[in-house]
Amino acid sequence: MIYEFKLPGKRSPNVKVEMSFITGKHKVFVNGKEVEPRQRKIFDIPMTKTRTERLRLVPNVLELGMDVVFKDEKIKVSKDITKLEYLTAYFPLFMGILASYFFDAGMISSIVMGVSSVFFSLMNMKVLQGDKNPLAKLIYNGVIVGMSWVGFYIISLIEKSF
């Protein structure tokens, strides 16, 4: 994900943060120039030629987003998620629990369903963080939910065949 924002203040620089979804590594760019981290997730942002301020990146796990702490002020840089979007994003997690119960799944398939339902829920949250058309998001979430339900059913059938 790429987050672009302007820090508070009169002559504040433009900041761009690139965060890898898979590895979680961060790159911070200030006015187009990459800034090296001072510590893990802490960066010194040049405000003037002689003065720097600390910027700390704080991951937001439930939303797969990020917040920034600058001058002891927390700044939300990721998109706000509504309660309805939370429900649709984490619906595959609920479905994984239901599928484990209704498909009379054994221990191995329940574990696989649980892990895959978390994966599908994270995929849904990733889609909701994007800037796509709301109708496209709804269709994509429906496809993910349908794929997860079919996948849960297939997992339970495979385990019952053994």
Secondary structure, DSSP 8 states (H G I E B T S, - for coil): -EEEEE-SSTT--EEEEEE-TTT--EEEEETTEEE-EEETTEEEEESSSS-EEEEEEEEETTTTEEEEEETTEEEE-S----HHHHHHHTHHHHHHHHHHHHTT--HHHHHHHHHHHHHHHHHHHHHHHS-S-HHHHHHHHHHHHHHHHHHHHHHHHHHHH-
